């Protein structure tokens, strides 16, 4: 499995695998992407941990409908996560976070 953190309110867009963009007709399914029940706080933002299957190489994330698009466009607008994390990297990040949390 691979992992990434995603800011609260942002959503996953396109997904890439070894052959390029994820092809649902070729795979006969959507990629397995699951939000975990674990988040960290970084610079005042809540970052949720997501788990993806090994076949996924890269994901595109973008602001969800609840996000002020103009404010997001000033800062980032749209982000492509080029490098997913291993479980060990996630543990290191969680351990170095000042305030890891689980939702109640």
TORPA-4810 file (N, C-alpha, C, O; in nm, 3 decimals):
<nodes>
NODE_1_0.082_-0.118_0.000_0.000_0.000_0.000_0.087_0.125_0.000_0.202_0.123_0.046_X
NODE_2_0.030_0.234_-0.052_0.096_0.364_-0.052_0.000_0.463_0.015_-0.119_0.436_0.029_X
NODE_3_0.054_0.576_0.056_-0.025_0.670_0.134_0.004_0.813_0.092_0.107_0.842_0.030_X
NODE_4_-0.088_0.904_0.127_-0.065_1.047_0.112_-0.156_1.121_0.208_-0.258_1.069_0.252_X
NODE_5_-0.117_1.244_0.241_-0.200_1.330_0.324_-0.269_1.432_0.234_-0.210_1.482_0.139_X
NODE_6_-0.395_1.461_0.266_-0.473_1.554_0.186_-0.545_1.651_0.278_-0.610_1.611_0.374_X
NODE_7_-0.533_1.778_0.247_-0.595_1.883_0.327_-0.746_1.866_0.331_-0.808_1.829_0.231_X
NODE_8_-0.805_1.892_0.448_-0.949_1.880_0.467_-1.022_1.965_0.364_-0.991_2.082_0.346_X
NODE_9_-1.121_1.905_0.296_-1.199_1.977_0.196_-1.149_1.960_0.054_-1.220_1.996_-0.041_X
NODE_10_-1.030_1.904_0.036_-0.978_1.879_-0.098_-1.017_1.739_-0.142_-1.042_1.652_-0.058_X
NODE_11_-1.023_1.717_-0.273_-1.066_1.588_-0.327_-0.964_1.535_-0.428_-0.882_1.609_-0.480_X
NODE_12_-0.972_1.405_-0.453_-0.885_1.340_-0.551_-0.944_1.360_-0.689_-1.064_1.341_-0.710_X
NODE_13_-0.859_1.399_-0.784_-0.900_1.416_-0.923_-0.857_1.294_-1.005_-0.903_1.183_-0.982_X
NODE_14_-0.768_1.319_-1.100_-0.721_1.210_-1.187_-0.619_1.124_-1.113_-0.553_1.168_-1.019_X
NODE_15_-0.608_0.999_-1.158_-0.516_0.902_-1.097_-0.432_0.840_-1.208_-0.483_0.805_-1.314_X
NODE_16_-0.303_0.828_-1.182_-0.212_0.766_-1.278_-0.162_0.632_-1.227_-0.142_0.612_-1.107_X
NODE_17_-0.142_0.542_-1.322_-0.079_0.413_-1.295_0.036_0.398_-1.394_0.063_0.490_-1.471_X
NODE_18_0.102_0.285_-1.395_0.221_0.265_-1.477_0.198_0.297_-1.625_0.287_0.352_-1.690_X
NODE_19_0.082_0.263_-1.678_0.053_0.285_-1.820_-0.001_0.423_-1.853_-0.033_0.450_-1.969_X
NODE_20_-0.013_0.510_-1.756_-0.067_0.644_-1.778_-0.187_0.668_-1.689_-0.192_0.618_-1.577_X
NODE_21_-0.283_0.745_-1.738_-0.404_0.770_-1.660_-0.476_0.639_-1.630_-0.478_0.547_-1.712_X
NODE_22_-0.535_0.631_-1.511_-0.607_0.511_-1.472_-0.721_0.487_-1.570_-0.801_0.577_-1.596_X
NODE_23_-0.727_0.367_-1.626_-0.828_0.330_-1.724_-0.927_0.235_-1.657_-0.899_0.117_-1.638_X
NODE_24_-1.045_0.289_-1.623_-1.145_0.207_-1.553_-1.194_0.091_-1.638_-1.226_-0.015_-1.584_X
NODE_25_-1.201_0.108_-1.771_-1.246_-0.004_-1.853_-1.140_-0.113_-1.862_-1.172_-0.231_-1.870_X
NODE_26_-1.013_-0.073_-1.862_-0.906_-0.172_-1.864_-0.894_-0.247_-1.732_-0.877_-0.369_-1.730_X
NODE_27_-0.903_-0.174_-1.622_-0.895_-0.234_-1.488_-1.029_-0.292_-1.444_-1.035_-0.374_-1.352_X
NODE_28_-1.136_-0.249_-1.509_-1.273_-0.289_-1.476_-1.315_-0.246_-1.335_-1.398_-0.310_-1.271_X
NODE_29_-1.254_-0.136_-1.290_-1.289_-0.082_-1.158_-1.218_0.050_-1.138_-1.126_0.085_-1.212_X
NODE_30_-1.261_0.122_-1.037_-1.193_0.245_-0.998_-1.073_0.207_-0.912_-1.071_0.097_-0.855_X
NODE_31_-0.975_0.294_-0.901_-0.862_0.264_-0.813_-0.907_0.262_-0.667_-0.998_0.335_-0.628_X
NODE_32_-0.843_0.179_-0.587_-0.875_0.172_-0.445_-0.806_0.287_-0.372_-0.684_0.286_-0.354_X
NODE_33_-0.885_0.385_-0.331_-0.836_0.500_-0.256_-0.928_0.515_-0.136_-1.049_0.533_-0.152_X
NODE_34_-0.871_0.508_-0.017_-0.953_0.510_0.104_-0.901_0.613_0.204_-0.783_0.615_0.236_X
NODE_35_-0.992_0.698_0.252_-0.955_0.791_0.358_-0.951_0.714_0.489_-1.045_0.643_0.524_X
NODE_36_-0.841_0.729_0.561_-0.825_0.663_0.689_-0.885_0.753_0.799_-0.913_0.870_0.775_X
NODE_37_-0.904_0.698_0.915_-0.958_0.774_1.028_-0.845_0.833_1.112_-0.843_0.820_1.234_X
NODE_38_-0.752_0.898_1.043_-0.637_0.955_1.110_-0.597_1.083_1.039_-0.592_1.088_0.916_X
NODE_39_-0.569_1.186_1.115_-0.527_1.312_1.055_-0.422_1.378_1.143_-0.405_1.343_1.259_X
NODE_40_-0.352_1.474_1.083_-0.256_1.555_1.157_-0.287_1.700_1.128_-0.356_1.733_1.032_X
NODE_41_-0.235_1.787_1.213_-0.249_1.932_1.194_-0.114_1.986_1.155_-0.013_1.959_1.220_X
NODE_42_-0.112_2.064_1.047_0.013_2.125_1.002_-0.018_2.266_0.954_-0.100_2.285_0.864_X
NODE_43_0.047_2.365_1.013_0.025_2.505_0.977_-0.123_2.544_0.982_-0.171_2.617_0.896_X
NODE_44_-0.193_2.494_1.083_-0.334_2.527_1.100_-0.429_2.454_1.008_-0.549_2.482_1.008_X
NODE_45_-0.378_2.360_0.929_-0.462_2.283_0.838_-0.473_2.139_0.886_-0.377_2.082_0.936_X
NODE_46_-0.592_2.083_0.869_-0.615_1.943_0.903_-0.584_1.858_0.779_-0.646_1.876_0.674_X
NODE_47_-0.488_1.767_0.792_-0.447_1.681_0.680_-0.490_1.537_0.710_-0.447_1.478_0.809_X
NODE_48_-0.573_1.483_0.623_-0.622_1.346_0.640_-0.531_1.247_0.568_-0.478_1.276_0.461_X
NODE_49_-0.513_1.131_0.628_-0.433_1.026_0.568_-0.520_0.941_0.475_-0.629_0.899_0.512_X
NODE_50_-0.470_0.918_0.354_-0.538_0.833_0.256_-0.448_0.716_0.222_-0.325_0.728_0.221_X
NODE_51_-0.511_0.602_0.194_-0.438_0.481_0.152_-0.478_0.449_0.009_-0.596_0.455_-0.026_X
NODE_52_-0.378_0.415_-0.076_-0.404_0.377_-0.214_-0.335_0.245_-0.245_-0.239_0.207_-0.178_X
NODE_53_-0.384_0.177_-0.344_-0.323_0.050_-0.382_-0.188_0.073_-0.450_-0.160_0.182_-0.498_X
NODE_54_-0.106_-0.030_-0.453_0.030_-0.020_-0.507_0.035_0.018_-0.654_0.133_0.078_-0.698_X
NODE_55_-0.068_-0.014_-0.732_-0.068_0.016_-0.875_-0.075_0.166_-0.903_-0.040_0.210_-1.012_X
NODE_56_-0.118_0.245_-0.805_-0.129_0.390_-0.824_0.009_0.453_-0.811_0.080_0.429_-0.714_X
NODE_57_0.047_0.536_-0.911_0.176_0.604_-0.908_0.163_0.749_-0.863_0.253_0.801_-0.797_X
NODE_58_0.052_0.815_-0.900_0.039_0.957_-0.874_-0.110_0.992_-0.871_-0.190_0.932_-0.941_X
NODE_59_-0.144_1.090_-0.788_-0.282_1.138_-0.785_-0.284_1.290_-0.796_-0.192_1.359_-0.751_X
NODE_60_-0.388_1.339_-0.858_-0.411_1.483_-0.868_-0.515_1.519_-0.763_-0.616_1.450_-0.750_X
NODE_61_-0.492_1.626_-0.689_-0.591_1.671_-0.591_-0.632_1.814_-0.624_-0.554_1.891_-0.681_X
NODE_62_-0.755_1.847_-0.587_-0.807_1.980_-0.617_-0.905_2.020_-0.508_-0.954_1.935_-0.434_X
NODE_63_-0.933_2.150_-0.498_-1.026_2.195_-0.394_-1.165_2.138_-0.418_-1.214_2.135_-0.531_X
NODE_64_-1.230_2.093_-0.311_-1.367_2.044_-0.319_-1.464_2.161_-0.330_-1.421_2.277_-0.329_X
NODE_65_-1.592_2.132_-0.341_-1.692_2.237_-0.360_-1.703_2.329_-0.240_-1.741_2.446_-0.255_X
NODE_66_-1.671_2.281_-0.120_-1.683_2.363_0.000_-1.567_2.459_0.020_-1.570_2.539_0.113_X
NODE_67_-1.466_2.452_-0.065_-1.347_2.535_-0.052_-1.364_2.661_-0.134_-1.416_2.657_-0.245_X
NODE_68_-1.321_2.774_-0.079_-1.323_2.901_-0.151_-1.220_2.892_-0.263_-1.100_2.900_-0.238_X
NODE_69_-1.267_2.876_-0.387_-1.179_2.854_-0.502_-1.087_2.973_-0.526_-0.970_2.955_-0.561_X
NODE_70_-1.138_3.095_-0.508_-1.055_3.213_-0.530_-0.939_3.218_-0.432_-0.826_3.248_-0.470_X
NODE_71_-0.967_3.187_-0.306_-0.860_3.185_-0.205_-0.761_3.073_-0.236_-0.640_3.091_-0.223_X
NODE_72_-0.812_2.957_-0.277_-0.725_2.845_-0.311_-0.640_2.877_-0.433_-0.522_2.841_-0.438_X
NODE_73_-0.698_2.945_-0.532_-0.625_2.978_-0.655_-0.510_3.074_-0.626_-0.407_3.068_-0.693_X
NODE_74_-0.527_3.161_-0.528_-0.419_3.253_-0.493_-0.299_3.177_-0.438_-0.184_3.213_-0.464_X
NODE_75_-0.326_3.073_-0.362_-0.217_2.997_-0.300_-0.164_2.887_-0.391_-0.047_2.886_-0.428_X
NODE_76_-0.251_2.794_-0.426_-0.206_2.678_-0.502_-0.296_2.655_-0.623_-0.246_2.643_-0.735_X
NODE_77_-0.426_2.650_-0.603_-0.520_2.626_-0.710_-0.543_2.480_-0.737_-0.654_2.430_-0.722_X
NODE_78_-0.440_2.412_-0.776_-0.450_2.269_-0.805_-0.313_2.209_-0.778_-0.211_2.268_-0.813_X
NODE_79_-0.311_2.093_-0.718_-0.185_2.030_-0.679_-0.178_1.891_-0.736_-0.279_1.820_-0.737_X
NODE_80_-0.064_1.850_-0.783_-0.041_1.712_-0.824_0.059_1.653_-0.726_0.170_1.703_-0.711_X
NODE_81_0.019_1.545_-0.660_0.110_1.475_-0.570_0.193_1.380_-0.656_0.140_1.284_-0.711_X
NODE_82_0.320_1.407_-0.668_0.404_1.326_-0.755_0.461_1.204_-0.685_0.494_1.104_-0.749_X
NODE_83_0.472_1.214_-0.553_0.536_1.104_-0.481_0.446_1.060_-0.367_0.415_1.138_-0.277_X
NODE_84_0.405_0.935_-0.371_0.326_0.880_-0.263_0.422_0.829_-0.155_0.541_0.810_-0.180_X
NODE_85_0.369_0.807_-0.036_0.453_0.771_0.078_0.441_0.623_0.111_0.339_0.559_0.085_X
NODE_86_0.547_0.570_0.169_0.543_0.434_0.222_0.488_0.438_0.364_0.474_0.546_0.422_X
NODE_87_0.456_0.323_0.419_0.406_0.316_0.556_0.509_0.371_0.655_0.473_0.440_0.750_X
NODE_88_0.637_0.342_0.633_0.743_0.393_0.722_0.750_0.546_0.718_0.769_0.609_0.821_X
NODE_89_0.734_0.604_0.600_0.737_0.749_0.588_0.617_0.812_0.659_0.629_0.919_0.720_X
NODE_90_0.502_0.746_0.651_0.383_0.796_0.720_0.405_0.793_0.870_0.371_0.889_0.940_X
NODE_91_0.460_0.683_0.921_0.487_0.674_1.065_0.583_0.782_1.111_0.564_0.842_1.217_X
NODE_92_0.686_0.808_1.033_0.780_0.916_1.066_0.707_1.050_1.072_0.730_1.130_1.163_X
NODE_93_0.621_1.074_0.976_0.546_1.201_0.971_0.451_1.213_1.089_0.439_1.320_1.149_X
NODE_94_0.383_1.103_1.122_0.292_1.105_1.236_0.367_1.128_1.367_0.319_1.200_1.454_X
NODE_95_0.482_1.066_1.381_0.561_1.081_1.503_0.617_1.223_1.516_0.633_1.273_1.628_X
NODE_96_0.646_1.287_1.405_0.702_1.422_1.412_0.593_1.529_1.420_0.622_1.645_1.446_X
NODE_97_0.468_1.490_1.398_0.357_1.585_1.406_0.334_1.623_1.551_0.349_1.541_1.642_X
NODE_98_0.299_1.748_1.571_0.278_1.796_1.707_0.144_1.754_1.764_0.128_1.750_1.886_X
NODE_99_0.047_1.721_1.679_-0.085_1.696_1.727_-0.160_1.593_1.641_-0.260_1.629_1.579_X
NODE_100_-0.116_1.465_1.635_-0.191_1.366_1.559_-0.326_1.340_1.626_-0.333_1.337_1.749_X
NODE_101_-0.431_1.322_1.548_-0.563_1.303_1.607_-0.640_1.194_1.535_-0.612_1.159_1.420_X
NODE_102_-0.737_1.142_1.606_-0.835_1.052_1.549_-0.971_1.116_1.572_-0.996_1.169_1.680_X
NODE_103_-1.059_1.114_1.471_-1.191_1.174_1.491_-1.271_1.097_1.593_-1.254_0.976_1.607_X
NODE_104_-1.359_1.164_1.664_-1.442_1.095_1.762_-1.577_1.058_1.705_-1.659_0.999_1.775_X
</nodes>
